[in-house]
Amino acid sequence: MVNIIKRMRKLRELLWIRNGPGAIQLPKEVTKISVEFHKKLIGSQHRGARHFWHDILPRIKYRNPALPISVTRHADPAGPAYLHIFTAQPTPQTAAIPPSSTPQPTSSTPEATANDTPTHTIEIKDFHESEILEALVEKTGAVVLTTPPEEATEMAEIEEFKERAEVDRVEVREKLMKVRREEELLKLARGEISAAS
């Protein structure tokens, strides 16, 4: 069984998914979010999209568990990087378009709007992840949630612990390397190993 204190520290580290950039509450009109970018990190064009996917999308999903989020990673380095936002109700920009003669399905559920065209499409190539989040909040009118003071204190303690742990790791590694070098020098002095090895 793992030490209770170690388990407690690991559980406290889960605070990162509840707080920070991406801790937003999206309006109910948003039915789906889709992100598209290159699957490998070549250059910096898709760096912001990858960081958005890796760091910010988990927080958005945590705060909006019923919201479907899809990620498409393509193989073309020169390909597009988009953030698609699907909404159930037409926005003022799309309401000005005259309706077509074919009947359109009326939908207020995410399943019905999944095949529709996105309400907002944002080109996110060469964007920083914070700029992508700002664009998402601006287009949807999402509410940015603040970190409660007690959780902010806990997160600061976790960061301080991680910094101390890294310093301790470096010190232990240096001591271990020093002991190993001394052992090798003793073996060399005794003639147990040759100087060439």
N, C-alpha and C positions, 0 to 999 in steps of 0.2 A: 504494500500500500504506500502511495506517495505521501510524503510529509504534508500534514494539514496546512502548514504555513505556505508551502510552495503552491498548493492548490488554491489557497485563498488569494495569493498574489496573481496567479493566472486568471482567476475569475474577476479580480478587480481590473485587470487589463482589458476586459471586455467593455469597459467604459468608453473606449475609443469609438465603438460603433454607435453609441447613443449620443455622442457629443462631437462638436467640431464642424468643419465644413461639410455640408450635405445634410445636416440635421434640419430638414425642412419638412413642413406639412403642406403637401400639394392639395389644391382644391379638388372637390369631387368631380368636376368636369373633366379633369385629366384622366383619360382611360388607359393610356399606354405611353411608355417612353422607349425609344429605340436608339441605339448608338451604333455607328458604323465607322470602322477605322482599319488601318493596316495591322496585320497580326505580328509583325516584327518591328523592333525599334531600330529603324534605319534613318539616320538624320534626326531632325527635331520636329518634322511636320506633324507626326502623329503622337508625339510625346505627351502633350496635354490631354489628348483623348484617352490614351492608355492610363495616365494617372487618374483621370476622372473615373474611368471604369474600375480601377483597382482601389482607389482610396475613397471616392465620394459616393459612387453608386451603392455600396453596401449600407451606408448611412441612410440614403434615400429610401432603400428597400426596407430597412428596419423601421423607419418612421411611417412608411406607407406600405404595409404588408400585402394589401390586396391589389396593389398596382402591378400589372405585368411589365417587366422590363426585359427587353431583348438586346443582345449584343451580337453584332455581325462583324467578324474579322476577315477581311479579304486578303488575297495574296499579292495584290498590285501595289508596289511602294508609291507609285505616282497616283494611286486611286484616291477617291474622295474620303473625307472624314465628316460625317454628319451626325447631328443630334435631331431626331424626329420626335415631335410631341403630338400626340393624338388626343383630341378632346371630343366629348360627346355633343356639346352644343356648338353651333357655328360662332366664330368670333366676328366682330364687326368687319374685319377685312374680308372674310369669306361670305358674309351675309350680303354684300353688294353684288355678288355674282348672280345673274339671273338663273333660275332653276332650269334644268334641261327637260326635254319632253319625256324622257324615260323616267319611270317612277323610281325614286331613291328609297332605300330601306330606312325607315325611321328607327333610330337606335339610341338607346341610352345605356346600353351595356357594353362592356369592353369587348365581348365576343363579336358583336355585330360591327363594331368599328375597327376591328383588327385588320380587315382587308381594305379599308378606305385609305385614301391618301392622307398624309399627316396634315394637321392644322398648321403647324409651324415646322419648318426645316431650317436648321442653323448650320452653316458651314463652320466647322470647328478645327479645320486644319490650321496649324501654327498658333492655335489658341492655348493659353495656359489653363490649367484645370479650374482655377478660381474664376477666370473669365467665362468659361463654359457654364459654371454654376450660376454666375451673375445673369447670364443670358437666359438660363432656364427659369430663374426666379422672376426675371422681368417679363418673360413671355407668358408665364402661367399665373403670376400673382401669388406665388407660394409664400407661406409664412416661415420666416427663419426663426428657429427655436434657439433660445439661449441656454447656456449650461448653468444648472443650479449651482450655487456657491459651494455646497458640500461636495458635489461631484468634481468641481474645478479643483478643490483642495486635494481630493484623492488623486486626481490625474497629475497634479504637481508633485505629490509624494511619489507616485509611480515613476515619473520622469527622473526625479532625484535619485531614487533607488537604482534605476537603470544606469545612470551616470556613475554612481559609486561602484556598481557591479562591474562596469567596464574597466574602471581604474584598477579594481581588485584583480580582474582577469589578466590585465597587462602585467601587474606586479608578480602574480603567481607564475605566469609564463616566463618572465625574465628569471625568476629564482630557479625554476625547473631547468631552463636552458643553462644557467650557470652551474648547477649541480651536474648536469650531463657533460658539460665541457670539462669540469674537474675530474669526473670519472674517466673520461677518455684520456686526459693527460696522465692520470695515474697508471692506466693500462699501458700507455705508450712508454712511461718511465720504467715499468716493470718488464717491458719487452713482450707483453701479451699480444700487442698488435704492432704492425709495422707502420712506419711514418708515411708510407705511400698511400695507405688506406685512410 
